[in-house]
Structures are given as C-alpha cells and as structure tokens.
Amino acid sequence: MKPDEKIFRTAIDKIQKGLSYQKAIFITEEKQHTTAVRKLGMMAIKLKVAEEENGEANSLLEMIPLIQLFVLIPGSQ
C-alpha cells in the first residue's frame, strides 16, 4: 500500500525501468504520500481538495508553474 517505496518503484519502472525518482512527479491529495515520495527524491504536488486548508494547487492550471520548476531543475530532464 502507498506510501510504500515498492509501490512507487513499480510505477516508475512501468514508465522506464530504472528511471530515477528525481525524474518523476507525483500528484496526490494525500499529505503522507507527498512526504513519502519527497523522501525518495521525487517532486510531489499536493492537490488541495474541498474544505482543506493546505495544498499546493487547486487545479491543473495551478500545477503548471510547479511543473515548470521541475523541468528547469538541473538533471531532471
């Protein structure tokens, strides 16, 4: 079960076997998932869901600047 590292490794390996965590973005509504993947070195975006106080983005449009930052990070391409 998430946030088990094996789940994230399996998902990333389906994209490309051995792809580094630093080259992946994880988007979720769950704070514990963002914390777990950031410990692995992945970028994580926490979506704010209805009636929540915290979150980094409310919509896809609000994620665009965050994703642009990821793309500009050296070594993430």
PyMOL Python script that loads the backbone (N, CA, C, O; Angstrom):
from pymol import cmd

cmd.read_pdbstr("""\
ATOM      1  N   MET A   1       0.837  -1.193   0.000  1.00  0.00           N
ATOM      2  CA  MET A   1       0.000   0.000   0.000  1.00  0.00           C
ATOM      3  C   MET A   1       0.878   1.251   0.000  1.00  0.00           C
ATOM      4  O   MET A   1       1.976   1.261   0.557  1.00  0.00           O
ATOM      5  N   LYS A   2       0.371   2.293  -0.631  1.00  0.00           N
ATOM      6  CA  LYS A   2       1.080   3.567  -0.595  1.00  0.00           C
ATOM      7  C   LYS A   2       1.090   4.048   0.864  1.00  0.00           C
ATOM      8  O   LYS A   2       0.121   3.826   1.590  1.00  0.00           O
ATOM      9  N   PRO A   3       2.129   4.677   1.281  1.00  0.00           N
ATOM     10  CA  PRO A   3       3.292   5.208   0.565  1.00  0.00           C
ATOM     11  C   PRO A   3       4.510   4.292   0.558  1.00  0.00           C
ATOM     12  O   PRO A   3       5.635   4.786   0.627  1.00  0.00           O
ATOM     13  N   ASP A   4       4.331   3.006   0.479  1.00  0.00           N
ATOM     14  CA  ASP A   4       5.434   2.055   0.425  1.00  0.00           C
ATOM     15  C   ASP A   4       6.309   2.322  -0.799  1.00  0.00           C
ATOM     16  O   ASP A   4       5.802   2.463  -1.911  1.00  0.00           O
ATOM     17  N   GLU A   5       7.616   2.389  -0.590  1.00  0.00           N
ATOM     18  CA  GLU A   5       8.545   2.670  -1.689  1.00  0.00           C
ATOM     19  C   GLU A   5       8.396   1.676  -2.842  1.00  0.00           C
ATOM     20  O   GLU A   5       8.593   2.047  -3.999  1.00  0.00           O
ATOM     21  N   LYS A   6       8.055   0.433  -2.547  1.00  0.00           N
ATOM     22  CA  LYS A   6       7.904  -0.582  -3.598  1.00  0.00           C
ATOM     23  C   LYS A   6       6.819  -0.196  -4.596  1.00  0.00           C
ATOM     24  O   LYS A   6       6.948  -0.462  -5.791  1.00  0.00           O
ATOM     25  N   ILE A   7       5.758   0.426  -4.112  1.00  0.00           N
ATOM     26  CA  ILE A   7       4.665   0.863  -4.998  1.00  0.00           C
ATOM     27  C   ILE A   7       5.179   1.929  -5.967  1.00  0.00           C
ATOM     28  O   ILE A   7       4.915   1.860  -7.167  1.00  0.00           O
ATOM     29  N   PHE A   8       5.909   2.907  -5.448  1.00  0.00           N
ATOM     30  CA  PHE A   8       6.425   3.975  -6.302  1.00  0.00           C
ATOM     31  C   PHE A   8       7.464   3.439  -7.287  1.00  0.00           C
ATOM     32  O   PHE A   8       7.479   3.834  -8.453  1.00  0.00           O
ATOM     33  N   ARG A   9       8.328   2.544  -6.819  1.00  0.00           N
ATOM     34  CA  ARG A   9       9.344   1.969  -7.707  1.00  0.00           C
ATOM     35  C   ARG A   9       8.685   1.171  -8.839  1.00  0.00           C
ATOM     36  O   ARG A   9       9.097   1.267  -9.995  1.00  0.00           O
ATOM     37  N   THR A  10       7.666   0.388  -8.499  1.00  0.00           N
ATOM     38  CA  THR A  10       6.955  -0.395  -9.511  1.00  0.00           C
ATOM     39  C   THR A  10       6.306   0.511 -10.548  1.00  0.00           C
ATOM     40  O   THR A  10       6.386   0.245 -11.747  1.00  0.00           O
ATOM     41  N   ALA A  11       5.664   1.581 -10.088  1.00  0.00           N
ATOM     42  CA  ALA A  11       5.002   2.507 -11.009  1.00  0.00           C
ATOM     43  C   ALA A  11       6.010   3.192 -11.932  1.00  0.00           C
ATOM     44  O   ALA A  11       5.775   3.303 -13.136  1.00  0.00           O
ATOM     45  N   ILE A  12       7.117   3.644 -11.377  1.00  0.00           N
ATOM     46  CA  ILE A  12       8.123   4.323 -12.191  1.00  0.00           C
ATOM     47  C   ILE A  12       8.761   3.351 -13.180  1.00  0.00           C
ATOM     48  O   ILE A  12       9.027   3.718 -14.324  1.00  0.00           O
ATOM     49  N   ASP A  13       9.006   2.119 -12.748  1.00  0.00           N
ATOM     50  CA  ASP A  13       9.590   1.126 -13.651  1.00  0.00           C
ATOM     51  C   ASP A  13       8.663   0.797 -14.814  1.00  0.00           C
ATOM     52  O   ASP A  13       9.133   0.366 -15.867  1.00  0.00           O
ATOM     53  N   LYS A  14       7.365   0.990 -14.649  1.00  0.00           N
ATOM     54  CA  LYS A  14       6.432   0.777 -15.761  1.00  0.00           C
ATOM     55  C   LYS A  14       6.602   1.859 -16.826  1.00  0.00           C
ATOM     56  O   LYS A  14       6.324   1.630 -18.003  1.00  0.00           O
ATOM     57  N   ILE A  15       7.056   3.025 -16.411  1.00  0.00           N
ATOM     58  CA  ILE A  15       7.330   4.105 -17.364  1.00  0.00           C
ATOM     59  C   ILE A  15       8.647   3.818 -18.078  1.00  0.00           C
ATOM     60  O   ILE A  15       8.730   3.832 -19.306  1.00  0.00           O
ATOM     61  N   GLN A  16       9.676   3.557 -17.267  1.00  0.00           N
ATOM     62  CA  GLN A  16      11.004   3.235 -17.801  1.00  0.00           C
ATOM     63  C   GLN A  16      11.768   2.509 -16.702  1.00  0.00           C
ATOM     64  O   GLN A  16      11.960   3.055 -15.615  1.00  0.00           O
ATOM     65  N   LYS A  17      12.194   1.313 -16.970  1.00  0.00           N
ATOM     66  CA  LYS A  17      12.916   0.507 -15.991  1.00  0.00           C
ATOM     67  C   LYS A  17      14.154   1.256 -15.501  1.00  0.00           C
ATOM     68  O   LYS A  17      14.988   1.687 -16.299  1.00  0.00           O
ATOM     69  N   GLY A  18      14.263   1.407 -14.179  1.00  0.00           N
ATOM     70  CA  GLY A  18      15.430   2.046 -13.586  1.00  0.00           C
ATOM     71  C   GLY A  18      15.408   3.567 -13.601  1.00  0.00           C
ATOM     72  O   GLY A  18      16.376   4.195 -13.174  1.00  0.00           O
ATOM     73  N   LEU A  19      14.325   4.177 -14.083  1.00  0.00           N
ATOM     74  CA  LEU A  19      14.222   5.644 -14.096  1.00  0.00           C
ATOM     75  C   LEU A  19      14.404   6.167 -12.675  1.00  0.00           C
ATOM     76  O   LEU A  19      13.821   5.622 -11.738  1.00  0.00           O
ATOM     77  N   SER A  20      15.194   7.203 -12.509  1.00  0.00           N
ATOM     78  CA  SER A  20      15.445   7.722 -11.162  1.00  0.00           C
ATOM     79  C   SER A  20      14.215   8.451 -10.627  1.00  0.00           C
ATOM     80  O   SER A  20      13.414   9.003 -11.381  1.00  0.00           O
ATOM     81  N   TYR A  21      14.095   8.433  -9.314  1.00  0.00           N
ATOM     82  CA  TYR A  21      12.984   9.131  -8.654  1.00  0.00           C
ATOM     83  C   TYR A  21      13.008  10.626  -8.981  1.00  0.00           C
ATOM     84  O   TYR A  21      11.959  11.264  -9.071  1.00  0.00           O
ATOM     85  N   GLN A  22      14.203  11.177  -9.156  1.00  0.00           N
ATOM     86  CA  GLN A  22      14.331  12.608  -9.424  1.00  0.00           C
ATOM     87  C   GLN A  22      13.728  13.025 -10.761  1.00  0.00           C
ATOM     88  O   GLN A  22      13.559  14.218 -11.015  1.00  0.00           O
ATOM     89  N   LYS A  23      13.406  12.067 -11.611  1.00  0.00           N
ATOM     90  CA  LYS A  23      12.833  12.381 -12.916  1.00  0.00           C
ATOM     91  C   LYS A  23      11.337  12.107 -12.970  1.00  0.00           C
ATOM     92  O   LYS A  23      10.765  11.944 -14.047  1.00  0.00           O
ATOM     93  N   ALA A  24      10.705  12.057 -11.792  1.00  0.00           N
ATOM     94  CA  ALA A  24       9.270  11.766 -11.721  1.00  0.00           C
ATOM     95  C   ALA A  24       8.563  12.803 -10.862  1.00  0.00           C
ATOM     96  O   ALA A  24       9.121  13.328  -9.899  1.00  0.00           O
ATOM     97  N   ILE A  25       7.325  13.080 -11.235  1.00  0.00           N
ATOM     98  CA  ILE A  25       6.461  13.973 -10.450  1.00  0.00           C
ATOM     99  C   ILE A  25       5.276  13.140  -9.977  1.00  0.00           C
ATOM    100  O   ILE A  25       4.669  12.404 -10.755  1.00  0.00           O
ATOM    101  N   PHE A  26       4.958  13.263  -8.697  1.00  0.00           N
ATOM    102  CA  PHE A  26       3.824  12.547  -8.125  1.00  0.00           C
ATOM    103  C   PHE A  26       2.802  13.578  -7.685  1.00  0.00           C
ATOM    104  O   PHE A  26       3.142  14.524  -6.974  1.00  0.00           O
ATOM    105  N   ILE A  27       1.552  13.408  -8.099  1.00  0.00           N
ATOM    106  CA  ILE A  27       0.472  14.343  -7.763  1.00  0.00           C
ATOM    107  C   ILE A  27      -0.588  13.571  -6.987  1.00  0.00           C
ATOM    108  O   ILE A  27      -1.035  12.511  -7.425  1.00  0.00           O
ATOM    109  N   THR A  28      -0.987  14.100  -5.841  1.00  0.00           N
ATOM    110  CA  THR A  28      -1.922  13.408  -4.966  1.00  0.00           C
ATOM    111  C   THR A  28      -2.674  14.389  -4.073  1.00  0.00           C
ATOM    112  O   THR A  28      -2.318  15.563  -3.974  1.00  0.00           O
ATOM    113  N   GLU A  29      -3.709  13.888  -3.434  1.00  0.00           N
ATOM    114  CA  GLU A  29      -4.437  14.677  -2.445  1.00  0.00           C
ATOM    115  C   GLU A  29      -3.968  14.344  -1.029  1.00  0.00           C
ATOM    116  O   GLU A  29      -4.383  14.996  -0.071  1.00  0.00           O
ATOM    117  N   GLU A  30      -3.117  13.345  -0.894  1.00  0.00           N
ATOM    118  CA  GLU A  30      -2.709  12.832   0.407  1.00  0.00           C
ATOM    119  C   GLU A  30      -1.360  13.402   0.853  1.00  0.00           C
ATOM    120  O   GLU A  30      -0.349  13.201   0.179  1.00  0.00           O
ATOM    121  N   LYS A  31      -1.340  14.106   1.979  1.00  0.00           N
ATOM    122  CA  LYS A  31      -0.123  14.701   2.518  1.00  0.00           C
ATOM    123  C   LYS A  31       0.935  13.637   2.806  1.00  0.00           C
ATOM    124  O   LYS A  31       2.108  13.844   2.495  1.00  0.00           O
ATOM    125  N   GLN A  32       0.548  12.505   3.390  1.00  0.00           N
ATOM    126  CA  GLN A  32       1.546  11.476   3.726  1.00  0.00           C
ATOM    127  C   GLN A  32       2.211  10.909   2.478  1.00  0.00           C
ATOM    128  O   GLN A  32       3.361  10.472   2.538  1.00  0.00           O
ATOM    129  N   HIS A  33       1.511  10.909   1.357  1.00  0.00           N
ATOM    130  CA  HIS A  33       2.119  10.426   0.112  1.00  0.00           C
ATOM    131  C   HIS A  33       3.155  11.419  -0.406  1.00  0.00           C
ATOM    132  O   HIS A  33       4.220  11.017  -0.875  1.00  0.00           O
ATOM    133  N   THR A  34       2.849  12.708  -0.325  1.00  0.00           N
ATOM    134  CA  THR A  34       3.828  13.702  -0.786  1.00  0.00           C
ATOM    135  C   THR A  34       5.081  13.646   0.087  1.00  0.00           C
ATOM    136  O   THR A  34       6.200  13.742  -0.416  1.00  0.00           O
ATOM    137  N   THR A  35       4.887  13.492   1.377  1.00  0.00           N
ATOM    138  CA  THR A  35       6.028  13.392   2.293  1.00  0.00           C
ATOM    139  C   THR A  35       6.890  12.182   1.949  1.00  0.00           C
ATOM    140  O   THR A  35       8.116  12.286   1.903  1.00  0.00           O
ATOM    141  N   ALA A  36       6.260  11.040   1.708  1.00  0.00           N
ATOM    142  CA  ALA A  36       6.992   9.797   1.410  1.00  0.00           C
ATOM    143  C   ALA A  36       7.776   9.904   0.110  1.00  0.00           C
ATOM    144  O   ALA A  36       8.947   9.524   0.075  1.00  0.00           O
ATOM    145  N   VAL A  37       7.168  10.408  -0.959  1.00  0.00           N
ATOM    146  CA  VAL A  37       7.886  10.458  -2.235  1.00  0.00           C
ATOM    147  C   VAL A  37       8.978  11.514  -2.222  1.00  0.00           C
ATOM    148  O   VAL A  37       9.998  11.352  -2.893  1.00  0.00           O
ATOM    149  N   ARG A  38       8.787  12.582  -1.480  1.00  0.00           N
ATOM    150  CA  ARG A  38       9.854  13.589  -1.374  1.00  0.00           C
ATOM    151  C   ARG A  38      11.074  13.008  -0.667  1.00  0.00           C
ATOM    152  O   ARG A  38      12.203  13.369  -0.998  1.00  0.00           O
ATOM    153  N   LYS A  39      10.869  12.121   0.294  1.00  0.00           N
ATOM    154  CA  LYS A  39      11.995  11.447   0.952  1.00  0.00           C
ATOM    155  C   LYS A  39      12.760  10.576  -0.038  1.00  0.00           C
ATOM    156  O   LYS A  39      13.958  10.352   0.133  1.00  0.00           O
ATOM    157  N   LEU A  40      12.086  10.087  -1.063  1.00  0.00           N
ATOM    158  CA  LEU A  40      12.733   9.281  -2.101  1.00  0.00           C
ATOM    159  C   LEU A  40      13.446  10.145  -3.142  1.00  0.00           C
ATOM    160  O   LEU A  40      14.225   9.636  -3.948  1.00  0.00           O
ATOM    161  N   GLY A  41      13.178  11.447  -3.123  1.00  0.00           N
ATOM    162  CA  GLY A  41      13.801  12.352  -4.076  1.00  0.00           C
ATOM    163  C   GLY A  41      12.895  12.779  -5.213  1.00  0.00           C
ATOM    164  O   GLY A  41      13.326  13.494  -6.118  1.00  0.00           O
ATOM    165  N   MET A  42      11.636  12.346  -5.177  1.00  0.00           N
ATOM    166  CA  MET A  42      10.691  12.739  -6.219  1.00  0.00           C
ATOM    167  C   MET A  42      10.113  14.114  -5.916  1.00  0.00           C
ATOM    168  O   MET A  42      10.065  14.539  -4.761  1.00  0.00           O
ATOM    169  N   MET A  43       9.680  14.798  -6.957  1.00  0.00           N
ATOM    170  CA  MET A  43       8.896  16.004  -6.768  1.00  0.00           C
ATOM    171  C   MET A  43       7.465  15.565  -6.525  1.00  0.00           C
ATOM    172  O   MET A  43       6.976  14.635  -7.166  1.00  0.00           O
ATOM    173  N   ALA A  44       6.789  16.240  -5.594  1.00  0.00           N
ATOM    174  CA  ALA A  44       5.400  15.910  -5.304  1.00  0.00           C
ATOM    175  C   ALA A  44       4.587  17.194  -5.249  1.00  0.00           C
ATOM    176  O   ALA A  44       5.045  18.221  -4.746  1.00  0.00           O
ATOM    177  N   ILE A  45       3.384  17.115  -5.771  1.00  0.00           N
ATOM    178  CA  ILE A  45       2.440  18.227  -5.700  1.00  0.00           C
ATOM    179  C   ILE A  45       1.212  17.727  -4.962  1.00  0.00           C
ATOM    180  O   ILE A  45       0.596  16.736  -5.355  1.00  0.00           O
ATOM    181  N   LYS A  46       0.863  18.428  -3.882  1.00  0.00           N
ATOM    182  CA  LYS A  46      -0.335  18.065  -3.138  1.00  0.00           C
ATOM    183  C   LYS A  46      -1.485  18.929  -3.610  1.00  0.00           C
ATOM    184  O   LYS A  46      -1.453  20.155  -3.501  1.00  0.00           O
ATOM    185  N   LEU A  47      -2.506  18.262  -4.138  1.00  0.00           N
ATOM    186  CA  LEU A  47      -3.702  18.977  -4.560  1.00  0.00           C
ATOM    187  C   LEU A  47      -4.538  19.332  -3.339  1.00  0.00           C
ATOM    188  O   LEU A  47      -4.695  18.530  -2.419  1.00  0.00           O
ATOM    189  N   LYS A  48      -5.059  20.519  -3.349  1.00  0.00           N
ATOM    190  CA  LYS A  48      -5.975  20.938  -2.300  1.00  0.00           C
ATOM    191  C   LYS A  48      -7.356  20.421  -2.672  1.00  0.00           C
ATOM    192  O   LYS A  48      -7.841  20.665  -3.777  1.00  0.00           O
ATOM    193  N   VAL A  49      -7.978  19.717  -1.760  1.00  0.00           N
ATOM    194  CA  VAL A  49      -9.320  19.211  -2.008  1.00  0.00           C
ATOM    195  C   VAL A  49     -10.319  20.024  -1.195  1.00  0.00           C
ATOM    196  O   VAL A  49      -9.943  20.755  -0.278  1.00  0.00           O
ATOM    197  N   ALA A  50     -11.567  19.892  -1.535  1.00  0.00           N
ATOM    198  CA  ALA A  50     -12.644  20.685  -0.935  1.00  0.00           C
ATOM    199  C   ALA A  50     -12.506  20.777   0.580  1.00  0.00           C
ATOM    200  O   ALA A  50     -12.295  19.777   1.266  1.00  0.00           O
ATOM    201  N   GLU A  51     -12.629  21.981   1.075  1.00  0.00           N
ATOM    202  CA  GLU A  51     -12.651  22.297   2.505  1.00  0.00           C
ATOM    203  C   GLU A  51     -11.328  22.054   3.222  1.00  0.00           C
ATOM    204  O   GLU A  51     -11.292  22.053   4.452  1.00  0.00           O
ATOM    205  N   GLU A  52     -10.248  21.848   2.487  1.00  0.00           N
ATOM    206  CA  GLU A  52      -8.930  21.701   3.102  1.00  0.00           C
ATOM    207  C   GLU A  52      -8.250  23.053   3.170  1.00  0.00           C
ATOM    208  O   GLU A  52      -8.468  23.922   2.326  1.00  0.00           O
ATOM    209  N   GLU A  53      -7.432  23.213   4.180  1.00  0.00           N
ATOM    210  CA  GLU A  53      -6.674  24.451   4.322  1.00  0.00           C
ATOM    211  C   GLU A  53      -5.343  24.395   3.580  1.00  0.00           C
ATOM    212  O   GLU A  53      -4.838  25.419   3.120  1.00  0.00           O
ATOM    213  N   ASN A  54      -4.779  23.191   3.467  1.00  0.00           N
ATOM    214  CA  ASN A  54      -3.449  23.101   2.859  1.00  0.00           C
ATOM    215  C   ASN A  54      -3.487  22.382   1.523  1.00  0.00           C
ATOM    216  O   ASN A  54      -4.376  21.579   1.240  1.00  0.00           O
ATOM    217  N   GLY A  55      -2.509  22.695   0.733  1.00  0.00           N
ATOM    218  CA  GLY A  55      -2.370  22.115  -0.598  1.00  0.00           C
ATOM    219  C   GLY A  55      -1.578  23.083  -1.449  1.00  0.00           C
ATOM    220  O   GLY A  55      -1.572  24.287  -1.191  1.00  0.00           O
ATOM    221  N   GLU A  56      -0.922  22.570  -2.447  1.00  0.00           N
ATOM    222  CA  GLU A  56      -0.076  23.414  -3.278  1.00  0.00           C
ATOM    223  C   GLU A  56      -0.762  23.862  -4.554  1.00  0.00           C
ATOM    224  O   GLU A  56      -0.311  24.799  -5.212  1.00  0.00           O
ATOM    225  N   ALA A  57      -1.847  23.197  -4.904  1.00  0.00           N
ATOM    226  CA  ALA A  57      -2.560  23.556  -6.124  1.00  0.00           C
ATOM    227  C   ALA A  57      -4.018  23.140  -5.992  1.00  0.00           C
ATOM    228  O   ALA A  57      -4.334  22.109  -5.398  1.00  0.00           O
ATOM    229  N   ASN A  58      -4.889  23.949  -6.549  1.00  0.00           N
ATOM    230  CA  ASN A  58      -6.321  23.646  -6.554  1.00  0.00           C
ATOM    231  C   ASN A  58      -6.778  23.015  -7.868  1.00  0.00           C
ATOM    232  O   ASN A  58      -7.843  22.402  -7.942  1.00  0.00           O
ATOM    233  N   SER A  59      -5.960  23.175  -8.894  1.00  0.00           N
ATOM    234  CA  SER A  59      -6.374  22.722 -10.221  1.00  0.00           C
ATOM    235  C   SER A  59      -5.149  22.449 -11.085  1.00  0.00           C
ATOM    236  O   SER A  59      -4.018  22.753 -10.708  1.00  0.00           O
ATOM    237  N   LEU A  60      -5.405  21.871 -12.251  1.00  0.00           N
ATOM    238  CA  LEU A  60      -4.326  21.618 -13.206  1.00  0.00           C
ATOM    239  C   LEU A  60      -3.621  22.919 -13.583  1.00  0.00           C
ATOM    240  O   LEU A  60      -2.394  22.949 -13.680  1.00  0.00           O
ATOM    241  N   LEU A  61      -4.370  23.977 -13.793  1.00  0.00           N
ATOM    242  CA  LEU A  61      -3.752  25.258 -14.161  1.00  0.00           C
ATOM    243  C   LEU A  61      -2.784  25.749 -13.096  1.00  0.00           C
ATOM    244  O   LEU A  61      -1.750  26.330 -13.427  1.00  0.00           O
ATOM    245  N   GLU A  62      -3.098  25.528 -11.833  1.00  0.00           N
ATOM    246  CA  GLU A  62      -2.205  25.951 -10.758  1.00  0.00           C
ATOM    247  C   GLU A  62      -0.964  25.058 -10.654  1.00  0.00           C
ATOM    248  O   GLU A  62       0.033  25.453 -10.048  1.00  0.00           O
ATOM    249  N   MET A  63      -1.019  23.873 -11.234  1.00  0.00           N
ATOM    250  CA  MET A  63       0.137  22.971 -11.214  1.00  0.00           C
ATOM    251  C   MET A  63       1.179  23.352 -12.258  1.00  0.00           C
ATOM    252  O   MET A  63       2.349  23.003 -12.111  1.00  0.00           O
ATOM    253  N   ILE A  64       0.784  24.050 -13.293  1.00  0.00           N
ATOM    254  CA  ILE A  64       1.692  24.354 -14.401  1.00  0.00           C
ATOM    255  C   ILE A  64       2.978  25.042 -13.930  1.00  0.00           C
ATOM    256  O   ILE A  64       4.059  24.604 -14.323  1.00  0.00           O
ATOM    257  N   PRO A  65       2.916  26.094 -13.109  1.00  0.00           N
ATOM    258  CA  PRO A  65       4.176  26.713 -12.665  1.00  0.00           C
ATOM    259  C   PRO A  65       5.038  25.758 -11.837  1.00  0.00           C
ATOM    260  O   PRO A  65       6.266  25.815 -11.913  1.00  0.00           O
ATOM    261  N   LEU A  66       4.418  24.893 -11.057  1.00  0.00           N
ATOM    262  CA  LEU A  66       5.167  23.925 -10.259  1.00  0.00           C
ATOM    263  C   LEU A  66       5.866  22.912 -11.160  1.00  0.00           C
ATOM    264  O   LEU A  66       7.011  22.536 -10.910  1.00  0.00           O
ATOM    265  N   ILE A  67       5.180  22.477 -12.197  1.00  0.00           N
ATOM    266  CA  ILE A  67       5.772  21.528 -13.139  1.00  0.00           C
ATOM    267  C   ILE A  67       6.883  22.210 -13.933  1.00  0.00           C
ATOM    268  O   ILE A  67       7.894  21.581 -14.245  1.00  0.00           O
ATOM    269  N   GLN A  68       6.709  23.483 -14.261  1.00  0.00           N
ATOM    270  CA  GLN A  68       7.756  24.218 -14.969  1.00  0.00           C
ATOM    271  C   GLN A  68       9.024  24.286 -14.114  1.00  0.00           C
ATOM    272  O   GLN A  68      10.130  24.166 -14.640  1.00  0.00           O
ATOM    273  N   LEU A  69       8.873  24.477 -12.814  1.00  0.00           N
ATOM    274  CA  LEU A  69      10.036  24.477 -11.928  1.00  0.00           C
ATOM    275  C   LEU A  69      10.746  23.129 -11.977  1.00  0.00           C
ATOM    276  O   LEU A  69      11.976  23.074 -12.002  1.00  0.00           O
ATOM    277  N   PHE A  70       9.985  22.053 -11.990  1.00  0.00           N
ATOM    278  CA  PHE A  70      10.552  20.712 -12.064  1.00  0.00           C
ATOM    279  C   PHE A  70      11.374  20.546 -13.337  1.00  0.00           C
ATOM    280  O   PHE A  70      12.478  20.002 -13.308  1.00  0.00           O
ATOM    281  N   VAL A  71      10.832  21.013 -14.439  1.00  0.00           N
ATOM    282  CA  VAL A  71      11.507  20.862 -15.725  1.00  0.00           C
ATOM    283  C   VAL A  71      12.804  21.668 -15.739  1.00  0.00           C
ATOM    284  O   VAL A  71      13.764  21.284 -16.407  1.00  0.00           O
ATOM    285  N   LEU A  72      12.841  22.768 -15.016  1.00  0.00           N
ATOM    286  CA  LEU A  72      14.026  23.626 -15.012  1.00  0.00           C
ATOM    287  C   LEU A  72      15.105  23.148 -14.038  1.00  0.00           C
ATOM    288  O   LEU A  72      16.228  23.649 -14.082  1.00  0.00           O
ATOM    289  N   ILE A  73      14.790  22.195 -13.162  1.00  0.00           N
ATOM    290  CA  ILE A  73      15.771  21.687 -12.200  1.00  0.00           C
ATOM    291  C   ILE A  73      16.848  20.912 -12.954  1.00  0.00           C
ATOM    292  O   ILE A  73      16.532  19.981 -13.695  1.00  0.00           O
ATOM    293  N   PRO A  74      18.107  21.281 -12.777  1.00  0.00           N
ATOM    294  CA  PRO A  74      19.172  20.552 -13.486  1.00  0.00           C
ATOM    295  C   PRO A  74      19.127  19.059 -13.173  1.00  0.00           C
ATOM    296  O   PRO A  74      18.951  18.658 -12.023  1.00  0.00           O
ATOM    297  N   GLY A  75      19.287  18.256 -14.199  1.00  0.00           N
ATOM    298  CA  GLY A  75      19.298  16.808 -14.043  1.00  0.00           C
ATOM    299  C   GLY A  75      17.942  16.155 -14.025  1.00  0.00           C
ATOM    300  O   GLY A  75      17.854  14.931 -13.927  1.00  0.00           O
ATOM    301  N   SER A  76      16.868  16.941 -14.119  1.00  0.00           N
ATOM    302  CA  SER A  76      15.529  16.333 -14.076  1.00  0.00           C
ATOM    303  C   SER A  76      15.003  15.974 -15.463  1.00  0.00           C
ATOM    304  O   SER A  76      13.961  15.328 -15.570  1.00  0.00           O
ATOM    305  N   GLN A  77      15.694  16.376 -16.523  1.00  0.00           N
ATOM    306  CA  GLN A  77      15.233  16.049 -17.869  1.00  0.00           C
ATOM    307  C   GLN A  77      15.725  14.687 -18.282  1.00  0.00           C
ATOM    308  O   GLN A  77      15.436  14.236 -19.391  1.00  0.00           O
TER     309      GLN A  77
END
""", "prot")
cmd.dss("prot")
cmd.show_as("cartoon", "prot")
cmd.util.cbc("prot")
cmd.orient("prot")
